[in-house]
Amino acid sequence: MSEHIRHCSASPDPVLCCLQRAVTIAVVGFSANPERPSHYVAAYLADQGYKVIPVNPGLAGQVWRGQKIVADLAAAFAEGPVDIVDVFRQPDAVPAITEAAIACGAGCLWLQSGIVHAAAAEAARAAGMLVVMDACLMVEHRLRAAQIRNNRSHI
């Protein structure tokens, strides 16, 4: 369980806290197409030093940047704890992803720009997860980059 992320909900800036403490991010809905947001956001996060696990059943078994693409969150968590589940899927897919993230013990459910699902967010919060909806993880990271760099040195 990603307890060090779950405590970020009480922080004055929960997003900053989460991005400072996170080590591993599962990108659900990863695309092999470099022009797709899920691909370039994953690449940006990897370039920032996060371990990024791409999740896409259609690409499972392929390798991206030395990391095996997995079919689902259970396979991502089999590699170790996942701090952030970054979702690039339509809202109707979010409840099942949320259930899997809760079952696996993720610390944060991050729904990318344009993705909102109130019931799934409520379930994730009830399970103790930090929830971010309708926000790009890459944009939020860039907004806080200086603060994040200064505080990630302990990781």
C-alpha positions in Angstrom: 0.0 0.0 0.0 1.2 3.5 -0.9 0.8 5.0 2.6 3.3 7.8 2.0 1.1 9.2 -0.8 -2.2 8.7 1.0 -1.1 11.1 3.7 -0.8 13.9 1.1 -4.6 14.6 1.3 -3.9 16.5 4.5 -1.1 18.6 2.9 -1.6 22.3 2.0 -0.7 21.3 -1.6 -1.7 17.6 -2.0 -0.6 17.5 -5.6 2.9 18.8 -4.7 3.1 16.3 -1.9 2.1 13.5 -4.1 4.5 14.4 -6.9 7.4 14.8 -4.4 6.8 11.4 -2.8 5.8 9.3 -5.8 8.2 6.8 -7.2 6.1 4.7 -9.6 3.3 5.7 -11.9 1.1 3.3 -13.8 -0.2 5.0 -17.0 -3.5 3.3 -17.8 -4.5 3.7 -21.5 -0.9 4.1 -22.6 -0.5 4.5 -26.4 2.5 3.5 -28.5 1.8 6.5 -30.7 4.2 9.3 -29.7 1.7 11.9 -30.7 -0.9 10.7 -28.2 -1.0 12.5 -24.8 -0.7 9.2 -22.9 2.6 8.5 -24.7 4.2 11.9 -24.3 3.0 12.4 -20.7 4.5 9.0 -19.9 7.7 10.0 -21.6 7.9 13.3 -19.7 7.3 11.5 -16.4 10.0 9.0 -17.1 12.4 11.8 -18.1 11.7 13.3 -14.6 12.9 10.2 -12.9 9.7 8.4 -12.1 9.3 4.7 -12.9 6.5 4.6 -15.4 4.6 1.3 -16.0 2.5 1.5 -19.2 -0.8 -0.3 -19.0 -2.6 -1.3 -22.2 -3.9 -4.9 -22.8 -3.5 -4.5 -26.6 0.2 -3.7 -26.2 1.0 -6.1 -23.3 4.3 -7.8 -23.5 5.9 -5.1 -25.7 8.7 -3.0 -24.3 8.8 0.8 -24.0 11.9 2.5 -22.8 13.1 -0.8 -21.2 9.8 -1.2 -19.3 7.4 -4.0 -20.2 3.9 -2.9 -21.1 1.4 -4.7 -18.9 -2.2 -5.6 -19.5 -3.8 -4.4 -16.3 -3.2 -2.8 -12.9 -2.8 -6.1 -11.2 0.2 -6.8 -13.5 1.6 -3.4 -12.8 1.4 -3.9 -9.1 3.0 -7.3 -9.4 6.2 -5.4 -10.2 5.9 -3.6 -6.8 4.0 -0.7 -5.3 2.4 1.9 -7.6 2.0 5.3 -6.1 -0.1 7.0 -8.8 -2.6 5.5 -11.2 -2.7 8.0 -14.1 -5.8 7.3 -16.2 -6.1 8.1 -19.9 -9.4 6.4 -20.5 -13.0 7.4 -21.1 -15.1 8.1 -17.9 -17.1 4.9 -18.4 -13.9 2.9 -17.8 -13.0 4.7 -14.6 -15.1 2.7 -12.1 -13.4 -0.6 -12.9 -9.9 1.1 -13.0 -10.7 2.7 -9.6 -11.8 -0.7 -8.1 -8.5 -2.2 -9.3 -6.4 0.7 -8.0 -8.2 0.4 -4.6 -7.7 -3.4 -4.5 -4.0 -3.0 -5.4 -3.3 -0.3 -2.7 -2.5 2.7 -4.9 -2.0 6.0 -3.2 -3.4 8.3 -5.8 -6.0 8.1 -8.6 -5.2 10.7 -11.2 -7.8 11.3 -13.9 -6.3 13.3 -16.8 -7.7 16.4 -18.4 -11.3 16.0 -19.5 -11.9 12.9 -17.3 -14.3 13.2 -14.4 -16.2 10.5 -12.5 -17.6 11.7 -9.2 -18.7 8.2 -7.9 -15.3 6.7 -8.7 -13.6 9.6 -7.0 -15.8 9.2 -3.9 -15.0 5.4 -3.7 -11.3 6.1 -4.1 -11.4 8.8 -1.4 -13.4 6.5 0.9 -10.5 4.0 0.5 -8.1 6.6 1.6 -6.7 7.6 -1.8 -5.8 11.0 -3.0 -7.9 11.9 -6.1 -7.1 14.4 -8.8 -9.6 14.8 -11.6 -9.6 16.7 -14.9 -6.0 17.7 -14.6 -2.9 16.8 -16.7 -0.2 15.2 -14.5 2.5 16.6 -16.8 1.2 20.2 -16.6 0.8 20.0 -12.8 4.3 18.6 -12.5 5.7 21.5 -14.7 3.9 24.0 -12.5 5.7 22.7 -9.4 8.9 21.4 -11.0 11.3 23.5 -8.9 9.7 22.5 -5.7 9.6 18.9 -6.7 13.3 18.7 -7.7 14.3 20.3 -4.4 12.4 17.6 -2.4 12.9 14.4 -4.5 16.5 14.1 -3.7 15.7 11.8 -0.7 14.1 9.3 -3.0 
